[in-house]
């Protein structure tokens, strides 16, 4: 099984169930009285086909037990309402509570479509709620409403935009200077027509002297999350920088000691909700992604030894090349053991769509029998995948073994990994369920047209795993690996710091539930857990 250097998964407890329903995307706040409130969407399924009830839960014992407090709003698709998606709950300095929620992205996601974000307000700690306000805030998946030092209210969201003939996701910041009555876009956080910047989590640093936005990249092709900074309260933003993690729906705040804690659904590592804590300004840098599921491997003085087993997946994820016009070189020194003719290990590069399959007695490109050549891979050999200008070569110890050409019109873009080595990522590791591979070193270089070049290397003799950073710095909050009858669904977390210094995190998960259903979970994170 997947072993994590840091984990609090054994502390997970059940917060709430709605029998026969899907409990979606909880958001938690604390009131001055000590009461905790959670807003969540009570729906028939993850992507609701019937109705959604924005449900408010309350706890008067620091989150140990919860009771249903109010229903804020309900939409029913069967009577013509639009779908409600992800509610967010904020408490403002004047004591007001506000629930923001987006409507069906098919009708409000593009810049040429009308805004669809709604707000509900409460002046009595959630006992009663206003009628719906159509805010005019553009985009989808709004972040929490926050207060800026200049008195403005601010909300992050993302929107499909097209500039210079290229369309992609833009993260934007929308502000109100009249206490939430009217809203105007203040700044564009990130957009380049390439990366899919979305689900930005706004973080006030040092009391508001600087604003940070941690974003998801929805390409899911091996890119990590991104972080942008603003020193003028969101009007202009720095170029986004790569984060050392990729967390969907990142939720972050600055702790009292100055560090930033970010939580969300992990994509470049073990399946589940994870946390990262550190200095957000100084620690931004890409880090290699690790196995997403259970795996069996040993790191010895000589090599990383991967033991192929059924239902294991030991693969390490790298940045993709920018496009089929990049020049790429991936190289590994390895040997494999296993049945003749059976691939045991692989090297794969997305965007050019080439995978090298390595069996004990042969090396091949892709799955075709005619793309395979004999090679003794039971002893250490240097395998190189070299690509430039449409020509891909596979070399063994410097001698060309195989050639293939890549046509730009047919080259896949890459995306979420869902199966074999040809699908989705630039990565290397285990192929199949039998045999074992011994990896002494791996290096990767991608020279790109407009994106920064990529250079990465690893060798077992250094005593570090390829994903050493993630193993040591990411904290598993709760796990959720796939089963034969369902895929994992979780990861829209939020948290509050309690008076005693603990952190209470809440999330939803379908772990252990019947197909199409979920429940809410919580975790108390002690200060030593994030030391």
C-alpha positions as CSV (number, residue, x, y, z in Angstrom):
1,X,0.0,0.0,0.0
2,X,1.0,3.6,-0.4
3,X,2.9,4.7,2.7
4,X,3.0,8.4,3.6
5,X,5.7,10.0,5.6
6,X,3.2,12.4,7.1
7,X,-0.5,11.5,7.6
8,X,-3.4,12.3,9.9
9,X,-5.8,10.0,8.1
10,X,-6.2,7.9,11.3
11,X,-8.0,10.8,12.9
12,X,-10.8,11.1,10.3
13,X,-14.3,11.1,11.8
14,X,-17.8,11.3,10.3
15,X,-19.4,14.7,10.5
16,X,-22.7,14.3,8.7
17,X,-24.7,12.0,6.5
18,X,-27.9,12.7,4.5
19,X,-29.3,9.2,3.8
20,X,-29.5,8.5,0.1
21,X,-28.0,11.9,-0.8
22,X,-24.7,13.4,-1.9
23,X,-23.2,15.8,0.6
24,X,-21.2,18.2,-1.5
25,X,-18.4,20.8,-0.8
26,X,-18.7,21.8,2.8
27,X,-17.4,25.2,4.0
28,X,-16.8,26.1,7.7
29,X,-16.7,29.3,9.7
30,X,-16.5,30.1,13.4
31,X,-18.8,32.6,15.2
32,X,-17.7,34.8,18.1
33,X,-20.0,32.8,20.4
34,X,-17.9,29.7,19.7
35,X,-20.5,28.1,17.5
36,X,-19.3,26.5,14.3
37,X,-21.3,26.6,11.1
38,X,-20.9,24.5,7.9
39,X,-22.7,25.2,4.6
40,X,-22.9,22.4,2.1
41,X,-25.0,21.4,-0.9
42,X,-27.3,18.4,-0.2
43,X,-27.9,16.9,-3.7
44,X,-29.0,13.8,-5.4
45,X,-25.6,13.2,-7.0
46,X,-22.2,14.9,-7.5
47,X,-23.5,16.5,-10.7
48,X,-27.1,16.9,-9.6
49,X,-29.9,15.9,-11.9
50,X,-32.8,16.7,-9.6
51,X,-32.5,19.2,-6.7
52,X,-29.9,20.9,-4.4
53,X,-30.5,22.2,-0.9
54,X,-28.0,24.6,0.6
55,X,-27.9,23.2,4.1
56,X,-26.5,24.9,7.2
57,X,-25.1,22.7,10.0
58,X,-24.2,23.9,13.5
59,X,-21.9,22.7,16.3
60,X,-21.7,24.0,19.8
61,X,-19.0,21.6,21.0
62,X,-16.1,22.5,18.7
63,X,-17.2,20.2,15.9
64,X,-17.6,16.9,17.7
65,X,-21.3,16.8,17.0
66,X,-23.5,18.6,14.5
67,X,-27.1,19.3,14.0
68,X,-29.1,20.7,11.0
69,X,-29.7,24.3,11.6
70,X,-31.3,25.9,8.5
71,X,-32.0,25.4,4.8
72,X,-30.7,28.5,3.1
73,X,-32.1,27.8,-0.4
74,X,-33.3,25.1,-2.7
75,X,-33.2,24.7,-6.5
76,X,-35.0,22.0,-8.4
77,X,-34.1,21.3,-12.0
78,X,-37.4,19.4,-12.4
79,X,-39.3,22.7,-12.0
80,X,-36.9,24.7,-14.2
81,X,-34.4,26.1,-11.7
82,X,-30.7,26.2,-12.5
83,X,-28.3,23.9,-10.9
84,X,-26.6,25.2,-7.7
85,X,-22.9,23.9,-7.5
86,X,-20.5,25.0,-4.8
87,X,-21.5,27.2,-1.8
88,X,-19.0,29.3,0.1
89,X,-19.6,30.8,3.6
90,X,-18.0,33.9,4.9
91,X,-18.4,36.0,8.1
92,X,-17.6,39.7,7.6
93,X,-16.3,42.1,10.2
94,X,-19.7,43.8,10.6
95,X,-21.1,40.5,11.7
96,X,-22.9,39.5,8.5
97,X,-22.8,36.0,7.1
98,X,-22.9,35.5,3.3
99,X,-23.3,32.4,1.3
100,X,-22.0,32.6,-2.3
101,X,-23.0,29.9,-4.8
102,X,-22.5,29.4,-8.5
103,X,-25.1,28.1,-10.9
104,X,-24.7,25.6,-13.8
105,X,-21.4,26.3,-15.5
106,X,-22.8,25.5,-18.9
107,X,-24.8,28.7,-18.8
108,X,-22.4,31.0,-17.0
109,X,-18.8,29.8,-17.6
110,X,-17.8,31.8,-20.7
111,X,-17.1,35.5,-20.9
112,X,-19.9,35.8,-23.5
113,X,-22.4,34.3,-21.1
114,X,-24.2,36.2,-18.3
115,X,-23.0,36.0,-14.7
116,X,-24.7,33.4,-12.5
117,X,-23.3,33.8,-9.0
118,X,-25.9,34.2,-6.3
119,X,-25.6,35.5,-2.7
120,X,-27.7,35.0,0.5
121,X,-27.1,37.3,3.5
122,X,-27.8,36.8,7.2
123,X,-27.5,39.5,10.0
124,X,-28.4,37.1,12.9
125,X,-25.7,34.4,12.7
126,X,-27.6,32.3,10.2
127,X,-31.0,32.2,11.9
128,X,-32.7,33.9,9.0
129,X,-31.5,34.6,5.4
130,X,-32.3,37.2,2.8
131,X,-33.9,36.6,-0.5
132,X,-31.5,35.7,-3.3
133,X,-29.2,38.4,-4.7
134,X,-28.0,38.0,-8.3
135,X,-24.6,39.5,-7.7
136,X,-23.4,40.1,-11.2
137,X,-20.1,38.4,-10.3
138,X,-18.8,36.7,-13.4
139,X,-17.2,33.3,-13.7
140,X,-17.6,29.9,-11.9
141,X,-16.6,28.3,-8.6
142,X,-16.4,31.5,-6.6
143,X,-14.0,31.6,-3.7
144,X,-15.1,32.9,-0.3
145,X,-15.9,36.5,0.1
146,X,-13.0,38.3,1.8
147,X,-12.4,41.9,3.1
148,X,-9.5,43.9,1.7
149,X,-7.7,46.6,3.8
150,X,-9.2,49.3,1.6
151,X,-12.7,48.3,2.7
152,X,-13.7,46.5,-0.5
153,X,-15.2,43.0,-0.5
154,X,-13.5,40.7,-2.9
155,X,-14.3,37.4,-4.6
156,X,-12.2,35.2,-6.8
157,X,-13.7,33.2,-9.6
158,X,-12.6,31.7,-13.0
159,X,-14.0,32.2,-16.5
160,X,-13.3,31.0,-20.0
161,X,-11.8,33.9,-22.1
162,X,-10.4,34.2,-25.6
163,X,-7.6,36.6,-26.5
164,X,-5.6,36.8,-29.7
165,X,-7.4,33.7,-31.0
166,X,-6.5,31.6,-28.0
167,X,-9.0,30.6,-25.4
168,X,-8.3,29.3,-21.9
169,X,-9.3,29.7,-18.3
170,X,-8.7,33.0,-16.5
171,X,-8.8,33.5,-12.7
172,X,-10.3,37.0,-11.9
173,X,-10.9,39.1,-8.9
174,X,-14.2,40.9,-8.5
175,X,-14.8,43.6,-5.8
176,X,-17.6,45.6,-4.2
177,X,-17.0,49.0,-2.7
178,X,-20.6,49.4,-1.4
179,X,-20.9,46.5,1.1
180,X,-21.8,43.9,-1.5
181,X,-24.6,45.7,-3.4
182,X,-22.8,46.0,-6.7
183,X,-19.7,44.3,-8.1
184,X,-17.0,45.1,-10.7
185,X,-14.0,43.2,-11.9
186,X,-10.8,44.6,-10.3
187,X,-8.1,42.5,-11.8
188,X,-7.2,39.5,-13.9
189,X,-5.1,37.2,-11.7
190,X,-3.8,34.8,-14.3
191,X,-4.5,34.1,-18.0
192,X,-2.3,33.0,-20.9
193,X,-4.6,31.2,-23.3
194,X,-2.7,28.0,-22.4
195,X,-3.0,26.9,-18.8
196,X,-6.4,26.4,-17.3
197,X,-6.2,28.6,-14.2
198,X,-9.2,28.0,-12.0
199,X,-10.6,27.5,-8.4
200,X,-8.3,30.2,-7.0
201,X,-8.1,30.5,-3.3
202,X,-7.4,34.1,-2.1
203,X,-5.1,34.5,0.9
204,X,-4.3,37.7,2.7
205,X,-0.7,37.8,3.7
206,X,0.7,39.9,6.6
207,X,-2.6,41.4,7.5
208,X,-3.4,42.4,3.9
209,X,-0.1,43.9,2.8
210,X,0.0,41.4,0.0
211,X,-2.7,39.2,-1.6
212,X,-1.9,35.7,-2.9
213,X,-4.0,33.5,-5.0
214,X,-3.4,29.7,-5.1
215,X,-4.9,28.1,-8.3
216,X,-5.6,24.8,-9.8
217,X,-4.5,24.1,-13.4
218,X,-7.3,22.1,-14.9
219,X,-5.2,20.7,-17.7
220,X,-4.3,17.8,-15.4
221,X,-1.4,17.0,-17.6
222,X,1.3,17.0,-15.0
223,X,1.3,20.7,-14.3
224,X,1.2,21.6,-10.6
225,X,-0.8,24.4,-9.0
226,X,0.0,28.0,-9.5
227,X,0.4,31.0,-7.3
228,X,0.1,34.7,-8.1
229,X,0.8,37.7,-5.9
230,X,-0.6,41.2,-5.8
231,X,0.8,44.2,-3.9
232,X,-2.0,46.6,-4.8
233,X,-5.0,44.8,-3.5
234,X,-5.7,42.8,-6.6
235,X,-5.5,45.4,-9.3
236,X,-2.3,43.9,-10.9
237,X,-0.7,40.5,-10.4
238,X,2.7,38.9,-10.7
239,X,3.3,36.2,-13.3
240,X,2.0,33.0,-11.8
241,X,4.6,30.7,-10.4
242,X,4.5,26.9,-10.1
243,X,3.6,25.5,-6.7
244,X,5.3,22.5,-5.2
245,X,1.9,20.7,-5.1
246,X,-1.2,20.3,-7.2
247,X,-4.3,20.6,-5.1
248,X,-7.7,20.9,-6.6
249,X,-9.9,23.6,-5.0
250,X,-7.0,24.8,-2.9
251,X,-8.1,26.4,0.4
252,X,-5.4,28.4,2.2
253,X,-4.9,30.9,5.0
254,X,-1.9,32.3,6.8
255,X,-1.3,30.9,10.2
256,X,-0.3,32.9,13.3
257,X,3.4,31.9,12.8
258,X,3.5,33.3,9.3
259,X,3.3,30.0,7.4
260,X,0.6,29.3,4.9
261,X,-1.5,26.1,5.1
262,X,-3.1,24.9,1.9
263,X,-5.5,21.9,1.6
264,X,-7.2,20.3,-1.3
265,X,-7.6,17.2,-3.5
266,X,-4.2,15.8,-4.4
267,X,-3.6,15.2,-8.1
268,X,0.2,14.6,-8.5
269,X,0.4,12.0,-5.7
270,X,-1.6,9.7,-3.5
271,X,-5.4,9.9,-4.0
272,X,-7.1,11.8,-1.2
273,X,-7.1,15.2,0.4
274,X,-3.7,16.6,1.4
275,X,-2.2,19.6,3.0
276,X,0.9,21.6,2.4
277,X,2.4,24.1,4.9
278,X,5.3,26.5,4.5
279,X,6.5,29.9,3.3
280,X,4.4,30.5,0.2
281,X,6.7,33.2,-1.1
282,X,10.1,31.4,-1.0
283,X,9.1,27.7,-1.5
284,X,7.5,27.9,-4.9
285,X,9.1,25.4,-7.3
286,X,7.9,22.4,-9.3
287,X,8.3,19.0,-7.6
288,X,7.9,15.6,-9.2
289,X,4.6,13.8,-8.6
290,X,4.5,10.4,-7.0
291,X,2.4,7.3,-7.2
292,X,-1.3,7.9,-7.1
293,X,-2.3,4.5,-5.7
294,X,-0.9,1.8,-3.6
295,X,2.6,0.6,-4.7
296,X,5.4,-1.7,-3.7
297,X,8.9,-0.4,-4.0
298,X,12.2,-0.3,-2.1
299,X,15.0,2.3,-2.3
300,X,18.3,0.5,-2.0
301,X,21.9,1.9,-2.2
302,X,22.0,0.6,-5.8
303,X,18.5,1.3,-7.2
304,X,14.8,2.0,-6.8
305,X,13.3,-1.4,-7.0
306,X,9.7,-1.5,-8.1
307,X,7.7,-4.7,-7.4
308,X,4.8,-5.0,-9.9
309,X,1.7,-6.3,-8.2
310,X,-2.0,-6.4,-9.1
311,X,-3.8,-3.2,-8.1
312,X,-0.5,-1.3,-7.6
313,X,0.7,1.7,-9.7
314,X,4.3,3.0,-9.1
315,X,4.7,5.9,-11.5
316,X,6.4,9.2,-11.2
317,X,5.0,12.3,-13.0
318,X,7.0,15.0,-14.7
319,X,6.2,18.3,-16.5
320,X,4.9,17.8,-20.0
321,X,6.7,19.3,-23.0
322,X,4.9,22.5,-24.2
323,X,3.9,20.9,-27.5
324,X,4.9,18.6,-30.3
325,X,7.3,21.3,-31.4
326,X,9.4,20.9,-28.2
327,X,12.6,18.9,-28.1
328,X,12.6,16.1,-25.5
329,X,15.1,13.7,-24.1
330,X,14.2,11.2,-21.3
331,X,16.8,8.7,-20.2
332,X,17.0,6.0,-17.6
333,X,19.5,3.4,-16.5
334,X,17.5,0.3,-15.5
335,X,17.0,-3.4,-15.7
336,X,13.9,-5.5,-15.5
337,X,12.9,-9.0,-14.5
338,X,9.8,-10.9,-15.5
339,X,8.1,-13.1,-18.1
340,X,9.5,-12.8,-21.6
341,X,7.6,-10.5,-23.9
342,X,5.8,-8.8,-21.0
343,X,6.3,-5.1,-20.4
344,X,7.5,-4.4,-16.9
345,X,8.5,-0.8,-17.0
346,X,8.0,2.3,-19.2
347,X,9.0,5.8,-20.2
348,X,6.2,8.0,-21.6
349,X,6.0,11.6,-22.9
350,X,2.7,13.3,-23.4
351,X,2.0,15.9,-26.0
352,X,4.1,13.8,-28.5
353,X,2.2,10.7,-27.4
354,X,5.1,8.2,-27.3
355,X,5.6,5.5,-24.7
356,X,8.6,3.1,-24.5
357,X,7.6,-0.3,-23.1
358,X,10.4,-2.3,-21.6
359,X,10.3,-6.1,-21.3
360,X,13.1,-8.4,-20.1
361,X,13.8,-9.4,-23.7
362,X,12.5,-6.5,-25.8
363,X,11.9,-2.8,-26.0
364,X,9.0,-1.4,-27.9
365,X,7.1,1.8,-28.8
366,X,3.4,1.7,-28.0
367,X,1.5,-1.5,-28.2
368,X,2.1,-2.9,-31.7
369,X,4.1,-6.1,-32.1
370,X,5.9,-4.6,-35.2
371,X,7.1,-1.7,-33.0
372,X,9.2,-4.0,-30.8
373,X,12.9,-5.0,-31.1
374,X,14.9,-7.6,-29.1
375,X,17.0,-6.3,-26.3
376,X,18.5,-7.9,-23.2
377,X,17.1,-5.8,-20.4
378,X,17.9,-8.2,-17.6
379,X,21.1,-6.2,-17.1
380,X,21.5,-2.5,-16.5
381,X,21.1,-0.6,-19.8
382,X,20.7,3.1,-20.7
383,X,17.4,3.6,-22.4
384,X,16.9,6.9,-24.1
385,X,13.8,8.4,-25.7
386,X,14.9,11.3,-27.9
387,X,12.5,13.5,-29.8
388,X,12.9,16.5,-32.1
389,X,11.2,17.9,-35.2
390,X,8.7,15.1,-35.5
391,X,11.3,12.2,-35.2
392,X,11.4,10.0,-32.1
393,X,14.3,7.6,-31.5
394,X,14.7,5.0,-28.9
395,X,18.4,4.2,-28.1
396,X,19.9,1.5,-26.0
397,X,23.4,2.4,-24.6
398,X,23.6,5.1,-27.2
399,X,22.7,3.0,-30.2
400,X,19.4,3.6,-32.1
401,X,17.1,0.6,-31.7
402,X,13.7,2.1,-32.9
403,X,12.4,5.1,-34.8
404,X,9.0,6.6,-35.2
405,X,7.5,9.8,-36.5
406,X,5.0,12.0,-34.8
407,X,2.4,14.0,-36.8
408,X,1.4,17.2,-35.0
409,X,-2.3,16.8,-36.0
410,X,-2.4,13.4,-34.2
411,X,-0.3,14.2,-31.1
412,X,-2.5,14.1,-28.0
413,X,-2.5,17.1,-25.6
414,X,-2.4,14.9,-22.5
415,X,-4.7,15.1,-19.5
416,X,-5.9,13.2,-16.5
417,X,-4.2,9.8,-16.3
418,X,-6.8,7.1,-16.4
419,X,-5.0,3.9,-17.6
420,X,-1.9,2.8,-19.4
421,X,1.3,4.6,-20.0
422,X,0.2,6.2,-23.3
423,X,-2.6,8.1,-21.5
424,X,-2.1,11.5,-20.2
425,X,1.2,12.1,-18.4
426,X,4.9,12.5,-19.0
427,X,6.0,9.8,-16.5
428,X,7.9,6.6,-15.9
429,X,7.7,3.5,-13.7
430,X,5.6,0.4,-13.4
431,X,4.0,-1.3,-16.4
432,X,1.7,-4.2,-15.7
433,X,1.2,-6.4,-12.7
434,X,4.2,-8.9,-12.9
435,X,7.9,-8.6,-12.7
436,X,10.1,-5.9,-11.1
437,X,12.2,-3.1,-12.4
438,X,15.5,-1.7,-11.0
439,X,16.0,2.0,-11.6
440,X,19.5,3.5,-11.0
441,X,18.9,6.9,-12.6
442,X,16.4,9.0,-14.6
443,X,16.8,12.3,-16.4
444,X,14.4,14.4,-18.4
445,X,14.8,17.5,-20.5
446,X,12.3,19.5,-22.5
447,X,13.3,22.5,-24.6
448,X,10.2,24.5,-25.4
449,X,9.2,27.3,-27.7
450,X,7.7,29.7,-25.3
451,X,7.4,27.9,-21.9
452,X,10.5,27.7,-19.7
453,X,12.8,24.8,-20.5
454,X,12.6,21.8,-18.1
455,X,15.6,19.9,-16.7
456,X,15.3,17.2,-14.0
457,X,17.5,14.4,-12.9
458,X,17.5,11.8,-10.2
459,X,19.8,8.9,-9.1
460,X,19.3,6.2,-6.5
461,X,22.8,6.6,-5.1
462,X,21.7,9.9,-3.5
463,X,19.3,8.0,-1.2
464,X,16.2,10.0,-2.2
465,X,13.0,8.9,-3.8
466,X,12.0,10.6,-7.1
467,X,9.1,12.2,-5.2
468,X,11.1,12.9,-2.0
469,X,9.6,16.4,-1.6
470,X,6.0,15.3,-1.7
471,X,6.7,12.3,0.6
472,X,8.2,14.7,3.3
473,X,6.2,17.9,2.8
474,X,2.7,16.9,1.9
475,X,0.4,15.7,4.7
476,X,-2.2,13.2,3.9
477,X,-5.5,14.3,5.5
478,X,-7.6,11.4,4.3
479,X,-7.3,8.8,1.6
480,X,-9.7,7.7,-1.0
481,X,-8.5,5.1,-3.5
482,X,-10.7,3.7,-6.3
483,X,-12.6,0.5,-5.9
484,X,-14.1,-1.7,-8.6
485,X,-17.5,-0.1,-8.4
486,X,-16.6,3.6,-7.9
487,X,-14.0,6.2,-8.5
488,X,-12.7,8.5,-5.7
489,X,-14.7,11.7,-5.1
490,X,-13.6,14.2,-2.4
491,X,-11.3,17.2,-1.9
492,X,-13.2,20.5,-1.5
493,X,-12.0,21.1,2.0
494,X,-12.0,24.1,4.3
495,X,-10.9,24.6,7.9
496,X,-10.8,26.9,11.0
497,X,-8.3,27.4,13.7
498,X,-9.9,26.6,17.1
499,X,-9.3,28.6,20.3
500,X,-7.1,25.8,21.6
501,X,-4.8,26.0,18.6
502,X,-6.1,22.9,16.8
503,X,-7.3,23.1,13.3
504,X,-10.7,21.5,12.4
505,X,-10.8,20.6,8.7
506,X,-14.0,19.4,7.0
507,X,-14.4,17.8,3.6
508,X,-16.7,15.5,1.7
509,X,-15.8,11.9,0.5
510,X,-17.5,8.9,-1.1
511,X,-15.1,6.5,0.6
512,X,-17.1,3.5,1.7
513,X,-20.4,4.9,0.3
514,X,-22.7,3.3,-2.2
515,X,-22.2,4.5,-5.8
516,X,-23.1,8.1,-6.4
517,X,-23.4,9.1,-2.7
518,X,-21.1,10.8,-0.2
519,X,-20.8,12.1,3.4
520,X,-19.0,14.8,5.3
521,X,-15.9,14.1,7.3
522,X,-13.7,16.0,9.7
523,X,-10.2,15.9,11.1
524,X,-8.6,17.7,14.1
525,X,-5.1,18.7,13.1
526,X,-2.8,19.2,16.1
527,X,0.0,21.9,15.9
528,X,2.6,19.1,16.0
529,X,1.0,17.5,12.9
530,X,2.1,20.5,10.8
531,X,5.3,21.3,12.7
